[in-house]
Amino acid sequence: MSFGLYAMGFAILIGGLIYAAHLVHMPTHWIVVGAIVLLGLGILSGVKATRQKDPPE
C-alpha cells in the first residue's frame, strides 16, 4: 500500500471527524488540537505501514 493512498484515507477520516465535531458545537480550538494530533498519528502510522524493510546483508 502506498503512503499517498494511506495519507489520503487518513485525511478523509480527519475531515469527517472535524465535521462531526463542528456539528456537535465543539470549540474550534479543540477541533484544531485534535486535528493536529490525528495528523501526527496518521503520519507515524503511515510511515510504519508503508516502510520498506532493509535487505539482510
GIPE-V126325 format. One record per residue. N is the residue number from 1. RES is the residue in one small letter. SS is DSSP state (@ for helix, = for strand, . for the rest). PSI is psi in radians with two decimals (none if undefined). D_FIRST is the distance of its C-alpha to the first C-alpha in Angstrom with 2 decimals. Layout:
N | RES | SS | PSI | D_FIRST
N | RES | SS | PSI | D_FIRST
This chain:
1 | m | . | 2.30 | 0.00
2 | s | . | 2.71 | 3.80
3 | f | @ | -0.63 | 6.66
4 | g | @ | -0.75 | 8.60
5 | l | @ | -0.72 | 7.08
6 | y | @ | -0.78 | 7.18
7 | a | @ | -0.67 | 10.57
8 | m | @ | -0.74 | 11.81
9 | g | @ | -0.71 | 11.53
10 | f | @ | -0.61 | 13.21
11 | a | @ | -0.67 | 15.75
12 | i | @ | -0.71 | 16.68
13 | l | @ | -0.81 | 17.25
14 | i | @ | -0.72 | 19.39
15 | g | @ | -0.72 | 21.24
16 | g | @ | -0.71 | 22.14
17 | l | @ | -0.64 | 23.41
18 | i | @ | -0.76 | 25.40
19 | y | @ | -0.75 | 26.95
20 | a | @ | -0.72 | 27.88
21 | a | @ | -0.64 | 29.44
22 | h | @ | -0.68 | 31.37
23 | l | @ | -0.50 | 32.67
24 | v | . | 0.24 | 34.09
25 | h | . | 0.73 | 35.79
26 | m | . | 2.51 | 34.13
27 | p | . | 2.48 | 35.42
28 | t | @ | -0.70 | 33.42
29 | h | @ | -0.55 | 33.32
30 | w | @ | -0.56 | 31.63
31 | i | @ | -0.74 | 29.01
32 | v | @ | -0.77 | 28.29
33 | v | @ | -0.80 | 28.22
34 | g | @ | -0.70 | 25.80
35 | a | @ | -0.68 | 23.45
36 | i | @ | -0.74 | 23.58
37 | v | @ | -0.79 | 22.95
38 | l | @ | -0.62 | 19.95
39 | l | @ | -0.77 | 18.56
40 | g | @ | -0.77 | 19.07
41 | l | @ | -0.65 | 17.48
42 | g | @ | -0.71 | 14.37
43 | i | @ | -0.79 | 14.16
44 | l | @ | -0.81 | 14.93
45 | s | @ | -0.55 | 12.47
46 | g | @ | -0.74 | 9.57
47 | v | @ | -0.71 | 10.81
48 | k | @ | -0.70 | 11.38
49 | a | @ | -0.52 | 8.04
50 | t | @ | 0.07 | 6.30
51 | r | . | 2.42 | 9.75
52 | q | . | 2.41 | 10.88
53 | k | . | 2.50 | 13.73
54 | d | . | 2.37 | 17.11
55 | p | . | 2.51 | 18.82
56 | p | . | 2.53 | 22.02
57 | e | . | none | 25.19
